[in-house]
């Protein structure tokens, strides 16, 4: 950026944290709204899974957002991403069929992917040596927003509102947030905050690397588990456990809230035992907690089990990012974007698979695929650990090794 340009760091930080929290709200509302959307449009479970996967498919374009952020600056792309999300929320809330809702959800997923891929380098440029703390806070806020989404949804539905009202509220919130940074966007130097250029090994050489393949497989299974739950947990609890909409929303909110808390609480633990060992251990604990949540009876045990699964899953994704950027430091931006592409391919596949299998057996059985996906994350890191021990010490979000 240009010399002498004063950076309003506190304002930009607050803008990013608010944007990530709002992205978390709109993201978690999909799972809460899916049963009501499916009922209104008369969709079977398989069709509901296809609609839900539209959101995840939008994340496949995350590398484009990362490349645009490198070229035009993270600040500009963060603003543009929130404008895209405002448009998506308006289109979702006004849809009249699944055919109209699906492309709008795709646009929403693309917007959140652009938010993640633009705000991460923006925060790094703002905080430099303290970027570890900044990135942990950034990812914690999307978990906090995701915790609030189902709770807000349960309150709206419980008060006689519609699932559309949730997306309308998100539209107004995004629209307000988009207006706030307009004055500072007039500065070319501030617009360019977070821009960078990658160098090093070519993409083809990296794509053939065994470590790269294991990292991408881990992200595929992680997002499959996380967003499979986001899409199907409320429907499972409503149909198989007989819970109310408020209770199902609370369980999903507890899962996301625990993810937000865990990302702030588990950094020291991961730093002590190393990222590959941490991924293996945390994925096993998360899968076990999911199994307990599927078998539990009664609102309180169910809520505690899903909160525990979120707590154990919390540190896995930042640790996958740390593993990736430690292995390929010269391509950290493009690798991060590729992780989102592979990850949300897994999310889209899992959302479809659970619905497809649920039609043929039952949702109570097909949702077991999600717990299996959580377990496979650790298998990937274990295979890597046996083949290439790698470094032990990391700081989640600040990808450094000792």
C-alpha positions in Angstrom: 0.0 0.0 0.0 1.0 3.6 -0.4 3.4 5.2 2.1 1.8 7.6 4.6 -1.6 6.1 4.5 -3.1 5.9 8.0 -4.6 2.5 8.6 -7.8 2.5 10.8 -6.9 -0.9 12.2 -9.5 -1.0 15.0 -12.3 -0.2 12.5 -11.1 -2.7 9.9 -10.8 -5.4 12.6 -14.3 -4.7 13.9 -15.6 -4.8 10.3 -13.9 -8.2 9.7 -15.1 -9.7 13.0 -18.7 -8.5 12.4 -18.6 -9.8 8.8 -17.3 -13.2 9.9 -19.9 -13.5 12.6 -22.7 -12.6 10.2 -21.4 -15.1 7.7 -21.6 -17.7 10.5 -25.2 -16.7 11.2 -26.3 -17.1 7.6 -24.3 -20.3 7.1 -25.8 -22.1 10.1 -29.3 -20.9 9.3 -29.3 -23.2 6.3 -29.4 -26.3 8.4 -32.1 -24.8 10.6 -34.2 -23.7 7.7 -33.8 -26.8 5.5 -36.7 -28.8 7.0 -39.1 -25.9 6.7 -37.9 -25.0 3.2 -38.3 -28.7 2.2 -41.8 -28.9 3.6 -42.9 -25.7 1.8 -41.5 -26.9 -1.5 -42.6 -30.5 -1.1 -39.1 -31.9 -1.3 -38.0 -35.5 -0.5 -34.8 -36.0 1.6 -32.6 -36.5 -1.5 -33.9 -33.3 -3.1 -33.4 -31.4 0.2 -29.8 -32.7 0.2 -29.3 -31.4 -3.3 -30.6 -27.9 -2.4 -28.4 -27.8 0.7 -25.3 -28.8 -1.3 -25.8 -25.7 -3.5 -24.4 -23.6 -0.7 -21.3 -25.8 -0.4 -20.8 -25.9 -4.1 -20.5 -22.1 -4.1 -17.3 -22.6 -2.0 -15.7 -24.3 -4.9 -15.0 -20.8 -6.3 -13.0 -19.8 -3.1 -9.6 -19.8 -5.0 -11.0 -17.2 -7.3 -11.8 -15.0 -4.3 -8.3 -15.6 -3.0 -6.7 -14.7 -6.3 -8.8 -11.5 -6.5 -7.8 -10.6 -3.0 -4.1 -11.0 -3.9 -4.6 -8.8 -6.9 -7.0 -6.1 -5.7 -6.5 -6.3 -1.9 -8.3 -8.0 1.0 -10.1 -4.9 2.1 -11.8 -4.4 -1.3 -12.7 -8.1 -1.7 -14.0 -8.3 1.9 -16.4 -5.5 1.1 -17.4 -7.0 -2.2 -17.9 -10.4 -0.6 -20.4 -9.0 1.9 -22.2 -7.2 -1.0 -22.5 -10.6 -2.7 -23.9 -12.1 0.5 -26.5 -9.3 0.8 -27.7 -10.0 -2.7 -27.8 -13.8 -2.0 -29.9 -13.3 1.2 -32.4 -11.2 -0.8 -32.7 -13.8 -3.5 -33.1 -16.7 -1.0 -35.8 -15.0 1.0 -37.8 -14.2 -2.2 -37.4 -17.6 -3.9 -40.6 -19.4 -4.8 -39.2 -22.8 -5.6 -36.3 -25.1 -5.1 -35.1 -24.2 -8.6 -34.9 -20.5 -7.6 -33.5 -21.2 -4.1 -30.6 -23.4 -5.3 -28.6 -20.8 -7.4 -29.3 -18.2 -4.6 -27.8 -20.6 -2.1 -24.8 -21.2 -4.4 -24.3 -17.4 -4.5 -24.4 -17.3 -0.7 -21.8 -20.1 -0.4 -19.6 -18.3 -2.9 -19.9 -15.1 -0.8 -18.8 -16.8 2.4 -15.9 -18.5 0.6 -14.8 -15.1 -0.7 -15.2 -13.6 2.8 -12.9 -16.3 4.3 -10.3 -16.0 1.5 -10.1 -12.2 1.7 -10.4 -11.5 5.4 -7.6 -13.9 6.3 -4.8 -12.1 4.4 -6.3 -8.8 5.4 -5.9 -9.6 9.1 -2.4 -11.0 8.5 -1.4 -7.7 6.9 -2.9 -5.7 9.8 -1.3 -7.7 12.7 2.0 -9.1 11.3 3.7 -11.0 14.1 0.5 -11.1 16.1 -1.4 -12.7 13.2 -1.9 -16.0 15.2 -4.1 -14.3 17.7 -5.9 -12.3 15.0 -6.7 -15.4 12.9 -7.9 -17.4 15.9 -10.2 -14.6 16.8 -11.4 -14.3 13.2 -12.3 -17.9 12.9 -13.8 -17.9 16.4 -16.3 -15.2 15.4 -17.7 -17.3 12.5 -18.3 -20.0 15.1 -20.0 -17.5 17.4 -22.2 -16.3 14.6 -23.0 -19.9 13.7 -24.0 -20.4 17.4 -26.3 -17.4 17.2 -28.0 -18.4 13.9 -30.0 -21.4 15.1 -31.0 -19.7 18.3 -32.3 -16.7 16.4 -34.0 -19.1 14.0 -35.7 -21.0 16.9 -36.9 -17.8 18.4 -38.3 -16.5 15.0 -40.0 -19.8 14.2 -41.3 -20.2 17.7 -42.8 -16.7 17.5 -44.8 -17.6 14.4 -42.3 -16.3 11.8 -41.1 -17.9 8.6 -37.8 -19.3 7.5 -37.8 -16.4 5.0 -37.7 -13.9 7.8 -34.3 -15.2 8.9 -32.8 -14.5 5.5 -34.5 -11.1 5.3 -32.9 -10.1 8.6 -29.5 -11.2 7.3 -30.0 -9.1 4.1 -30.6 -6.0 6.2 -27.6 -6.7 8.4 -25.3 -7.3 5.4 -26.6 -4.2 3.7 -25.8 -2.1 6.8 -22.3 -3.6 7.0 -21.6 -3.0 3.4 -22.3 0.8 3.8 -19.9 1.3 6.8 -16.5 1.0 5.0 -17.4 3.1 1.9 -15.4 6.2 3.1 -12.1 4.3 3.6 -12.5 2.4 0.3 -11.9 5.8 -1.5 -8.2 5.3 -0.5 -6.4 3.2 -3.0 -3.8 2.2 -0.4 -6.5 1.0 2.0 -8.4 -0.9 -0.7 -5.1 -2.8 -1.5 -4.6 -4.0 2.1 -3.9 -7.8 2.1 -2.7 -8.1 -1.4 0.2 -10.4 -2.1 1.9 -12.6 -4.8 2.8 -16.3 -4.5 6.0 -17.9 -5.8 7.9 -21.2 -5.5 7.1 -24.6 -6.8 4.7 -24.9 -9.7 1.1 -26.0 -9.1 1.6 -29.4 -10.9 4.6 -30.3 -8.7 2.6 -29.5 -5.5 -0.5 -31.4 -6.8 1.6 -34.6 -7.1 3.0 -34.3 -3.6 1.7 -37.0 -1.2 1.5 -34.5 1.6 -0.7 -32.2 -0.5 -3.1 -35.0 -1.2 -3.4 -36.0 2.4 -4.1 -32.4 3.4 -6.8 -32.0 0.8 -8.4 -35.4 1.8 -8.4 -34.1 5.4 -10.2 -30.9 4.4 -12.7 -33.0 2.3 -13.6 -35.1 5.3 -13.6 -32.2 7.8 -16.0 -30.1 5.8 -18.1 -33.1 5.0 -18.6 -33.8 8.7 -19.0 -30.1 9.8 -21.4 -29.1 7.1 -23.1 -32.4 6.9 -24.1 -31.8 10.5 -25.1 -28.2 9.8 -27.5 -29.4 7.1 -28.9 -32.5 8.7 -28.7 -32.3 12.5 -31.9 -30.3 13.0 -33.8 -32.6 10.6 -32.5 -35.7 12.4 -33.4 -34.3 15.9 -36.9 -33.2 14.7 -37.7 -36.5 13.0 -35.8 -39.2 15.0 -35.6 -37.7 18.4 -39.0 -35.8 18.5 -37.4 -32.6 19.6 -39.0 -29.2 19.1 -37.7 -26.6 16.7 -36.3 -24.6 19.5 -34.5 -27.6 21.0 -33.1 -28.7 17.7 -31.9 -25.1 17.0 -30.3 -25.1 20.5 -28.4 -28.3 19.8 -27.0 -27.0 16.5 -26.2 -23.7 18.1 -24.3 -25.5 20.9 -22.3 -27.4 18.3 -21.3 -24.1 16.6 -20.8 -22.2 19.8 -18.4 -24.9 21.1 -16.4 -24.6 17.8 -16.0 -20.9 18.5 -14.9 -21.5 22.1 -12.6 -24.4 21.2 -10.7 -22.4 18.6 -9.6 -20.0 21.3 -9.1 -22.6 24.0 -7.2 -25.4 22.3 -4.3 -23.6 20.8 -1.9 -24.4 23.6 -2.9 -28.1 23.6 -2.2 -28.4 19.8 1.1 -26.5 20.2 2.3 -29.0 22.7 1.5 -32.2 20.9 1.9 -31.2 17.2 -0.7 -30.7 14.5 -0.8 -34.1 13.0 -1.2 -35.9 16.3 -3.7 -33.3 17.4 -5.8 -33.8 14.3 -5.8 -37.6 14.8 -6.8 -37.3 18.5 -9.4 -34.6 18.1 -11.1 -36.3 15.2 -11.4 -39.5 17.1 -12.9 -37.7 20.1 -15.3 -35.8 17.9 -16.5 -38.9 16.1 -17.0 -40.6 19.5 -19.0 -37.6 20.7 -21.1 -37.7 17.5 -21.9 -41.4 18.1 -23.0 -40.5 21.7 -25.2 -37.7 20.3 -26.9 -40.1 17.8 -27.6 -42.6 20.5 -28.5 -40.3 23.4 -32.1 -39.8 24.5 -33.5 -36.6 26.0 -32.6 -32.9 25.2 -29.9 -32.4 27.8 -27.7 -35.5 26.9 -28.2 -34.8 23.2 -27.2 -31.1 23.6 -24.1 -32.0 25.7 -22.9 -34.6 23.2 -23.2 -32.3 20.2 -21.5 -29.5 22.1 -18.7 -31.9 22.9 -18.3 -32.9 19.2 -18.1 -29.2 18.3 -15.5 -28.5 21.0 -13.2 -31.4 19.7 -13.7 -30.4 16.0 -12.9 -26.7 16.8 -9.2 -26.8 16.4 -9.1 -29.3 13.5 -9.6 -26.9 10.6 -7.1 -24.2 11.8 -4.6 -27.0 12.3 -5.2 -28.3 8.8 -4.4 -24.8 7.6 -1.3 -24.7 9.7 -0.2 -28.1 8.4 -0.7 -26.9 4.8 1.1 -23.6 5.1 3.9 -25.2 7.0 4.3 -27.8 4.3 4.0 -25.3 1.4 4.9 -21.9 2.8 5.7 -20.4 -0.6 2.1 -21.0 -1.8 0.1 -20.3 1.4 -2.6 -18.2 -0.3 -3.3 -20.5 -3.2 -3.1 -23.6 -0.9 -5.6 -22.1 1.5 -8.0 -21.4 -1.3 -7.6 -25.0 -2.6 -8.3 -26.3 0.9 -11.7 -24.6 0.8 -12.4 -26.0 -2.7 -11.7 -29.6 -1.6 -13.4 -29.0 1.7 -16.6 -27.8 0.3 -16.6 -30.5 -2.3 -16.7 -32.8 0.7 -19.5 -30.8 2.3 -21.6 -30.9 -0.9 -21.0 -34.6 -1.3 -21.9 -35.4 2.4 -25.1 -33.3 2.3 -26.2 -35.1 -0.8 -25.1 -38.6 0.5 -27.0 -38.3 3.8 -30.2 -37.3 2.1 -29.8 -39.9 -0.7 -29.1 -42.7 1.7 -31.8 -41.5 4.1 -34.5 -42.0 1.5 -33.4 -45.6 1.0 -32.8 -46.6 4.7 -33.5 -43.9 7.2 -32.0 -40.6 8.3 -31.1 -42.2 11.6 -28.8 -44.5 9.8 -27.5 -42.3 7.0 -26.3 -39.6 9.4 -23.7 -42.2 10.6 -21.8 -41.2 7.5 -21.0 -37.9 9.1 -19.4 -39.5 12.2 -17.4 -41.8 9.8 -16.2 -38.7 7.9 -15.0 -37.1 11.2 -13.0 -40.3 11.9 -11.4 -40.3 8.5 -9.8 -36.8 9.1 -7.6 -38.4 11.7 -6.8 -41.3 9.5 -5.3 -38.9 6.9 -3.1 -37.1 9.4 -2.0 -40.5 10.9 -0.9 -41.7 7.5 1.1 -38.5 7.0 2.6 -38.8 10.5 3.9 -42.3 9.8 5.3 -41.3 6.4 6.6 -37.8 7.3 6.7 -36.8 11.0 7.2 -33.2 10.3 7.4 -30.4 12.8 5.7 -30.5 16.2 5.1 -27.0 17.4 2.5 -24.7 15.9 0.2 -21.9 16.7 -3.2 -22.3 15.2 -3.8 -19.5 12.7 -0.1 -18.4 12.9 1.5 -21.2 11.0 5.0 -21.3 12.5 7.1 -24.2 13.6 9.7 -24.5 16.2 
